[in-house]
Each structure stands twice: as C-alpha cells, then as structure tokens.
Amino acid sequence: MNLNQVINMVLRIFMRKAVNRGVNAGIDAASRYSRRRSGADQGPDQPPSSKGKPPAMTKEQRRARRAVRMAKRAARMTKM
C-alpha cells in the first residue's frame, strides 16, 4: 500500500464523518423547525387533550381551503 492510497483512505474517512454530521445536523434542524411549526412544543399550561389536535376551523377557513384546493386542481387541469 503506497502513501497515495493511505492518504485517500484517511481523507475518505474524514469526509464520510463530516458529511454524516452535516446530514444529521440538517435533519435535526428540520425536525426542530417542523415540531416548532406544528405546535408540538406547547407549554405545560396547555391541557394534555389539546396537544395533538389542531384548533377547530371556522366555516370561513374551511370555505377558503376548499377554494384553494379547487383553484390548484383547475390549474393542474389547464397544464395538461
């Protein structure tokens, strides 16, 4: 085994570790972001029954979401 092979082997080991740490850090950051966004980190003053459920939507919110879905569907149909 010559010196070039040894150097390449050591560099591959270091690069693998660096890439794995970067990927793990990115996944951890993304999971923290989604957890914060979904409201999973509610304080202890919240009742335990409301932790997993989103708040109830009003009639206007449901109507607005339905309109957005229909608009997206119509946009997909025009692309075909």
C-alpha positions in Angstrom: 0.0 0.0 0.0 1.6 3.2 -1.1 1.3 6.7 0.5 -1.3 7.9 -2.0 -3.7 5.1 -1.1 -3.2 5.7 2.6 -3.9 9.5 2.2 -7.0 8.8 0.1 -8.3 6.3 2.7 -7.9 8.8 5.5 -9.5 11.6 3.5 -12.5 9.3 2.7 -12.9 8.5 6.4 -12.9 12.2 7.4 -15.2 13.2 4.5 -17.6 10.5 5.4 -17.7 11.6 9.0 -18.1 15.3 8.0 -20.9 14.5 5.5 -22.7 12.3 8.1 -22.5 15.1 10.7 -23.8 17.6 8.3 -26.7 15.4 7.2 -27.6 14.7 10.8 -27.5 18.3 11.7 -29.7 19.2 8.8 -32.3 16.6 9.7 -32.2 17.6 13.4 -32.8 21.3 12.4 -35.6 20.3 10.0 -37.3 18.3 12.7 -37.0 21.1 15.2 -38.5 23.5 12.7 -41.4 21.3 11.9 -42.0 20.5 15.6 -42.0 24.2 16.4 -44.3 25.0 13.5 -46.8 22.3 14.3 -47.0 23.5 17.9 -45.8 20.2 19.5 -43.7 22.2 22.0 -46.6 23.6 23.9 -46.0 24.6 27.5 -47.2 22.7 30.5 -50.0 25.1 31.0 -51.8 23.7 28.0 -54.3 20.9 28.7 -53.0 17.5 27.5 -56.1 16.7 25.4 -55.4 19.7 23.1 -51.8 18.9 22.4 -52.3 16.6 19.5 -55.3 18.2 17.8 -55.2 21.3 15.7 -57.7 24.1 16.6 -61.1 23.8 15.0 -61.5 25.6 11.7 -64.2 28.2 11.3 -66.7 28.0 8.4 -64.8 30.7 6.5 -61.5 28.9 6.9 -63.0 25.7 5.5 -64.5 27.5 2.6 -61.2 29.3 1.9 -59.2 26.0 2.0 -61.8 24.4 -0.3 -61.4 27.3 -2.8 -57.6 27.0 -2.7 -57.9 23.2 -3.4 -60.3 23.8 -6.3 -58.0 26.5 -7.8 -55.0 24.2 -7.6 -57.0 21.4 -9.2 -58.1 23.8 -12.0 -54.5 24.9 -12.6 -53.4 21.3 -12.9 -56.1 20.6 -15.4 -55.1 23.6 -17.6 -51.5 22.4 -17.7 -52.4 19.1 -19.3 
